[in-house]
Amino acid sequence: MALSTPLNQSVGYGVVIGVGFLFALGMVTTTYVLKRYQNEVQTSEILLQSSGVAYRYGVSGPFWYASGATVQILLFATLAIELKRKAPNAHTFLEVIRARYGVYTHLVFTVFGLMTNVLVTAMLLTGGSAVVTSLTGMPTAAACFLLPVGVVLYTLFGGIKATFLTDYVHTVKSLFSLLPTPPHVCSLYAGEVMILVIIFIFAFTAYATNENLGSPGKVFDLLVQAAKDHPVEGNAGGSYLTMRSKEGAVFFVINIVGNFGTVFCDNGYYNKAIAASPVHALPGYIMGGLSWFAIPWLAATTMGLSALALESNKVFPTYPSRMANADVTAGLVLPNAAVALLGKGGAAATLLLIFMAVTSASSAEYIAVSSIFTYDIYQTYFDPKASGKRLIFMSHTCVIIYATLLAGFSTGLICSLIAWLVTSKKEFGDLSVDSTGSNNPMLAGNVVALLSPMIFIPVLTYAFGPQNYDYKSMALIRLGDDSDLAASAHVDLELIPGAAQASDAELLAEKDKLKRAFVIASTMTVIMTLALLVLWPMPMYGSAYVFSKKFFTGWVCVGILWLFFSAFCVGLYPLWEGRHTMAHTFKSIVKDLSGRGKPPMHGRSMDVTDDTDSAGKMSVTEKKEKGLTATVRDDVQT
């Protein structure tokens, strides 16, 4: 039976096109301001699928989803620091692989990296377009082609900085409305708030104000009844309120192993690590990893469980039927729960939530692919001496081509494919989307992919002999030549943050900082891995504990408090860190508009001598000593 959509198509087109162009205009303007005054020259499936696993497995699903990815974020901090220590000038992780293992391995991992980006982008577009279609009736094909338009525009103008800014804006604007929102005004809030606040609205509505739910206790009672009506096979007592879930545990293994691939083979993560200083970004990695945990955990605990609690109520879109398995897989649990909780306001909030999540993550994927094509294919194999302008042109071209194409669309790998497909054939008797996408075949493929190197690496090392690699070839990776870009922007190349030639003393100090940061990152990774994967969940799994009403209430309250912590880390702390830069930029704009001229660049003097030959060979430190530049403030993020 065809279901009517809560919103009409005009709303879908208005959000996808109108809001997309609005953010594109904002990012282009911001990029121009940063270039003029600061010397700066140029993931939605989480929310959807985490709610799906909550609907299928109960409270264990959101926890396993969140913990299974938080560990990789923390571990990536360690990897980012090591990348800077061993290959400080690398543009992509594939350049490091080429320096270490040569051309053939580089080409193999280039394919792996591109395949990862293609799969992630495809998940973003298909998941996002499915939600847009279900909420507005907008054709899926139109959503697939129009969602990337605004993203491509601001990515072309802003590059990796646009990705940082949109990640922040899409999340930060979610901080300014943390109170429960009644249904009749939710649509007004939806135009002003973004990801975090929408999750807050959903949580407070489900657990505080909704007439059908309104408290953790009422949700608990409805989940107990749901377990009686349709118990979960493999869960303790068939309950949705237990961490003892067989299929949930299988999903956890699939999730954590799969995330190793999607994180460590996704060049988008490396782009951000390379663009930022790992030493200064280390607190961000730690706070970001801990903050991220609360988003899928609370969002799915709220929306997935609300869907279970309300699907026997006439307010639920599929009433009186349960959701079809295909709809759960497509990520429609969250939008259906939102409509049941808040009606059209919930539909509008979900539409904005998914739009922001899709566009923010898509921008990182477009840059990831364009950097691979630009540096690992074009510059490496076609034009090694390409100028900065030429590389930027190729990068922009790749972004456009990739976005268009995606809208329309080794030994360990072989073993994992065999395990995946053989298990599917043995268990289901055929190879189909349903059989290959079920838990046990995916579990077999992921586990073999993760563990097979433990056999192959020692065997191959013994067979071919150790190479005693000294990392010197990684250190020889050179930076791109941006002199033509700096000249066209009328900016001294050494005044561009990160482009100045560092002295030996500065390099040694940086290495010491990286070493200390590596120890901190490694320690935090071990501690948080043990906490999130062993100490917290395993006793609850082993004891087959079924939540009491008081325990479930506490579980929900911890999730809400944790999201407040996330709001502080993601929304307020970056503003405090960048307060000096924002103040300088604002003052500069005021001076410019009042006709008092463009002020000196932030933290650096423009009073340089004409002795360019001698000055050009000096380090930044030497120029400071001779008065050619002012001191660069360490507390300013330029």
N, C-alpha and C positions, 0 to 999 in steps of 0.2 A: 504494500500500500504506500503510495507516494505521500510524503509528509510536507505540509506547508512550511515555508521558512518564516522565522520570526521577523526578519528584516527584508526589505525589497532590494532589487538589484541596484538601484541608484545609490543606496548606502554603501554597497560593496564597491562600486566604481568610485564613489566619492572618497572612501578611505584609501583604496589601493592607488588611485591616481592622485587625488588631491593632497592627501597627507604625505604621500611619497614625494611629490614635487615641493611641498612645504619644507620637508626636512632636507631635501637636496639644496634648496635655496639657502636654508640656514647653514648647512655645512660649507657651501661655496663661500658665503659671506664670512664665516668664521675663519676659513682657510686664508682668505684675502687679508683679514685683519692680522692674523698671526704672521703672515709673510711680511706685511708692511711694518709691524711694530716689534716683532720678536725674532727677525732674521731667519724665519722658517720657510724653506723652499721644499717645495714638495717631494643561539642555537635553539627554535620553536618545537622541534621533535622531543626535546626534553620535557616541556610542559605537557604535551599531548600524550606521549607514550608513558610517562610516569603515572598519569591519571589512569591509563589503561591497565597497568599492572596492579594498581590499587583496586580497580574494579574486579580484576580476575582473582587476585590472591589475598586481598585484604591489607591489613596494616604492614605486613612484611614487605610488600611490593615497593612502596615509596622509600622505605629505609634502605633496602638493597639497591634501589636505583640510585639514590643519592650517595651512599657510601661507596658504591662501585665506581663512581667517577671522581669523587673528591680526592681519593688517593692519587689518581693520575695527575691532577692539578698540582698537588703538593710535590709529587715526584718530579714534575716538569721543572719546578724551581731549581732543583739540583742539576738537572740536565742543562738548563739555560746557563747556569753559572759555569759548568764545565765547557759548554760551547764557547763562551767568551774567553775562557782560560786557554783553550787549545786552538781556537780559530777566531781570533778577535775581529777579523775583517770579512767574515762570511756573510753573504746575503741570504742564503737558503741552507737548509740542512743537507741538501743534495750536493752542494759544493764541497762540504766536508767529506761526504762519502766518496766523491771523485778524487779528492786529495789523498784519501787513505787507501782506497781499493782500486782506483783506475776507472777507465772509460766504461767497460762492460757492466760492472756493478753499478756505476752511476746511471747508466741507461735503464737497468732493471728497476732500480729504486725510483727513478723518474716516473716510470710506468706505475709503480705502486703509489707514489705520491699523487699523481694525477687521478688514478682510480679512486683513491680516498676522497679527494676533493669532489670528484664527479658524484660519488655516492652520497656524500654529505649534502651537497647542493641539491641533488635530486630529492632527498628526504625532506629538505626544507621546503622546496617548491611544491612537491606533491602533498605533503602534510598541510602546509599553509593553504594551498588552493582548495583542498578538500573541506577545510573548515569554512573558508569564505563561501564556497558553494552551498554547504549545509545551512549556513546562517542567512544567506542573502539570495540564493538561487542564481548567482553570477556563474556563467559557464566556466567549468574548470580550466579549459584551454585558455580562455581570456585571462583568468587569474594567474596562470603559469607565465604568460607572456608579459603581463602588466606589472606584476609584483617586482621584477628586477629593474624596472625603468628608473625609478628614483634612486635606487641603490647604485646603479651604474653611473648616474650623473654625479652624485657626490663622491663616489669612489674615484672617478676620473680627475676631479678637481682637488680632492683632499688626500688621496692615497691612504696610507696606513694611519695617518692622523685622523682622517675622517672615520675610520673604523673605531679608534679609541674614543673619539668624541661621541659618535652615535651609540656605542656601548654605554657610555656614561649617561648621555641625555635620555636614552630610552629607559634606563634604569632609575636615574635620579629623579625624573619627573614623577616617578612612582612614590615619592616620599612625602608629599604634601597633603595627603588626605587620608589619615589613618583611622578615622572614625567610621562606625557602621553607617552605611548609606541605604536609605529606604529605596524600594524599587522605583518609585515614581520620579526620583531625582538622579538615579544612577546614570542615565544617559547624559545628564549635564556634566557629571564628574568624568565620564568616559572620554570627553574631549580634552581633558586637562591632565589626566594622570596616565601613568604607564605601568610597567610590569609589576614592580613591588607593591604599589598601592592597590592595584587590581587584585593581587593575591590577598592583601589585607582585607579588602572589601569582601571578597568571597569568604574568607575565614571568619570575619566578624558576623557576616550575614548567616552563615551556616551554624555557627556556634553561639550566636548571641541574639539575633533579631528576627530570623525567619519564622513565619507563623507555623510552618510545617516541621521545622527542626528547632532552631533557636537555642540549643544548649548541647554540650557534649553528652550529657545524660540521655537526651532524647535521641540523638544520633546512635548512641550505644544500644538503646532499646530496639531501634529499627534494624540495626545490624544483627542483633541476636535473632530477631524474627526472620531476617533475610537468610541467615544460616539455616534456620529450620525449614524455610521454603525451598531453598536450593543450596544445600551444603557444599563446601569446597572439597573436592576429592584431594586427599593428601595433606590437608590441614588438620591440626589437632582438634578433634571433636567436630570437624567440618566447619569450624568457626572462621569468620573474617577477622577476629580479634586476637590473633596469635602470631608470633614470629615463627612457630613450627609449621612451615609450609614446604612440602616437597617440591612443588613446581616453583614456588618462590625462590627456594635455594638453587634450583637449576637455573632459573633466570639470573640469579646473582652471579653465578660463575660465567654464564654467557655474557652478561653485562660488563663485568670487570675485565674479562679477556678481550672482548670486542673493543672496549674503551682504550686498551693499550694500543690497538691498531689505529683507531680514529684520532687519538691524540698524538702519538709519536710518529705517525706517517702523514699527518696533516700539516702542511707547510704554513698554514695560518697561525698555528701556535708559535712556530719558530720565528715568523715575521715579527710578532709582537715581542718576543724575547730578544730578538736582534735589535729592534728599534729602541727598546728601553735598556737602561743600565741595570743588569741583574742585581748588582749590589744594592742600588737604591730601590729596586722593584721587589726585593725579597720580602719586605713586610707586606707588600701588595699581594704577592703570591700566597702568603700564609693567610692573610685576612680574606683574600678572595676565595681561596679554597674552602675555608670554614664558612664564609658567607654563602657560597654557592650551595652548600649542603642543604640549607634551610629552604631553598626555593623549590626544588622538586619534592622534597620531603613534605613540607606543609601544603604546597599546592595540590599534590596528589592525595595526601591524607584528607584534605578538605573536599576536593572535587570528585575523586574516585569513590570515596566513601559516601559522599552526598548522593551520587548517582545510585549507588546500591540502596541507600536508605529511601530515596524518593521514587524509584522506578515503579513501585506499586501504588503511587499516588497519581491522580489524574493530571497533575501539573507537569509530569514528566513527558517529554515529546513523544516517546515511543509507547506510552501507556495504551493498552494494558499489557503489551508484549515487553519482554526483556530486549536489551540491545542485541543486535545480531553480531556474531563474532567478527564479521568483516568490518562492521562499523567501529568496533572496539579497536581492531588493528589499524584502521584508518585514522585513529586519534580523535574520535567524536565523543568520547566520554566527557571531556571537559566542557565543550560547548553545550552538550545536552544538560549537564548538571547546572551550568550557568543559567540557561533558560529556565530550568525548573526553579532555581533559587530567586532569580531577579527578572524573569520575563524578558521583554525587549531590551531593558537596560543591561541585563546579563549578556545578551547576544552582542550588544554594541561593545561592552567591555571586553568580551572575548575576541571580537574582531580586531580591536586595537591591540590587545595583548599579543595575539598571534602575528599581526602585521609588524609590530615592533621587534618581536623575537626573530621573525624570518628575515627582515631587512638587515638587522644588526649582524646576524650570523652570516648572511649571504655576502655582505661586504667583505668580511674577512676571507671567505672562500674565493671570491673573485680576485682579490689581491694575491692570495696564495698561488692560484693558478697562473696569474700574469707574471709573478716573480719567477716561477719555474720556467715558463717559456722565455722570459726575458734573459735571465742570468744563466740558467742551466742548459738551455737549448740554443737560443739565438747568439748570445755573447760567447758561449763556450765553443760552439761548433761552427758558427757562421761568420761572426764579426767580433773577434776578440778585442779589437781596438775601438769599439763603438763609443761614441761620445755620450755624455749624460743626456743630452736632448734626444739623441737617437734611441737610447734605452727607454726613456720616458714615453716616447712615441710608440715603441713596440709594446710597452706595458699597457698603454691605453687601448691600443688595437686589440690586444689579447683579451682585455676585460670585456669589450663589446662583443667580440666573436664568441667568447666562452659563454657569456650570458645568453646570447641568442641560441647557440647550439643546445645549451642545457634546458632552455625553455622548451625546445622541441624534444628533447629526449625524454725457479729456485726450488728448492727441495722441500722446504717446510710448507710452502704453498701447495705443492702437489699432494703431500701427505694429508694436509688438512682438507683439501677438496675431496680426496678419496674417502676419508673418514666421514665427512658430511654427507656425501651422496650415497655411500654404501649403507649408512645408518638409515637414511630416508627410505631407500629401496627395501631394506630388510624389515623395517618396522611398519611401513604402509603399503608395500607392494608396488609402488610406482614412484616416479619423480615428477612432482607437481609443485605448484606454488604452496599449497597447503602442507604437503609432506616435508618439503625442504625448509619451510619456515616454521615448523614446529620445534618445540624445545629440545628434545633429545638429539636430533640430527645436528642442530646448531651447537649443542653442548659438545658433541663429539668433535666437530670441526674446530671449534674454538680451543678446546683443551689440547688437541693434537698440535694445532698451530703454535700454542704457547710452549708446550713441553718438548716438541721434537728437536728444537735447537740444543737442548741439554744432551742429546745423543749425538747430533751431527757435528756440533762445534768441536767437542773433544776428539771425535774420530777424524775429522778433516784436518784439525790442527796437528794431530799425531802423524797423519798420512803425508802432509805437505811440509811439516816442520814449522816451528815458530818463526815469526818474522822480526821480532824484537823492534817493533815500531817505535819511533822517537817523536812523533807528532810534528816534526819540522815542516813537512809538506802542508799541513793545515795552517801553520803560521804564515806561509807564503801566499795564501789567498789574498788578492789585492782588492782594495776598494774601487768602486767605479769612479771615473773621472767626471766630477761635477763642476769643473771650472767654467764650462760654457753656460751652465745654468746659473751659476752665481754671477757671471758677467752680465747676462741678459737681465737679471734682477737687480743689477747695480749694488751688489752686496759683496763685501770682502769674504772670500771663501773660508778664511780662518775664523770669521765671526759667526759662521753657521754652526750651531751646536753639534758637536760630534765630528766636525770636519777638520778641526785644528790638529796640527802635528804635535803630539805629546813628546815631552822630553823623556830621557831614560829614567830619571828619578820619578816622574809621574807614572810611567809604565810599571815600575817596580812597586810603587805604592798601590796602584790598581790591582796588581797581582796579589798583594798581601790581603787587600780587601776581599778579593774574590775567594781566596783560600778560607778566610774566616766565614764568609757567607756560605761557602760550600758545607762547612762543618755544621752551621746552624740549620741549613736547609735539610741536610741528611738526617740530623737528629729529629727535627720536626716531622719529617716524612715517616720515620720509624715509629715515633710516638703516636702520631695520628692514625697510621695504618693499624697498629695494634689496638687502638681505642675504638676505631670505627668498624673494623673487620673482625675483631676477636673479643675484646673485653666487654663491649657493650652488647652485641647481638648474640654471641654464641651461648652464653648461659641461658638466655631466654629461649633460644632454639632447642638446646639440649634438654631443658626442663619441660618443654611443651606447654609452657605457661599460657593460659588463656586470660586476656585482660579482664580485670574487674572494672566496674563503672568508674571508681575513683582513679584507678590506674590509667584508664583511657583518658579521663579528664586531664590528669597530669601530663600525659603524652602530648595532648593537643596544646596545652599551655606552654610546654617546653618549646614546641614548634613555633608558636607565635612569638615567644620571647626571643628565640633564635633569629627569627626574621627581623625583629627590631634591631638586633645586633648587626644583621646584614645591611639594614638600611643605614645605620651609622657608618659602617665600613665603606660601603659602596657610594653613598650619597653625600655624607657630610665630611668625612675625612679627606677625600680628594679636594674639596673646596678649601679646607684649611691648609693643605699642602701647597696649593697653588695660589694662595691669597696674594702674595707679592706680585706674581706675574699678572694676575687679574687686575690688581690695583694699578700697575704700571700701564697695562693695555688701555684701561678705562681713561686714565689721565692723558694718555697719548691721543686717544680719539678726541677728547675734549679740546686739547691743544690744536689738533688738526682742524677741527670744525670751527674753532674760534679764530683761525687765521694766524696763529702764533707759530706755525710751522711744525714739521715732523720732528719730534724730540730724538735725542740719542737712543741707540738701541739699548734694550734693558740689560743693565749690569755691565756694559762695556762702553768704553770711551771711543768716540769716532775721531779723536785727535791723533792722527798717525802722521809720521814724518814722510818726506818724499824719498827717503833712502830705502826704496822698495827692495833693492837687490840684497842688502844686508838683512833687512827686517824679514824678508820673505823666507829666509833660511833659519830664522830663530824659532824656538819653541814658544808656546804660550807663556810659560813661566819666565823665559828670558825677556819676552816683550813686556810683561808686567813690570819686571825689574827696571827696564829702560823707559817706562812710562808710555809705551806705545799703546797699551790697552789698560783699561781699568780692571780691578779685581772682579772676577766672576763669583758671585755669591753662591755658596754651596747650598743655601736653603731655597734657592729659586729654581723652579722647574721651567726651563726655557723651551 
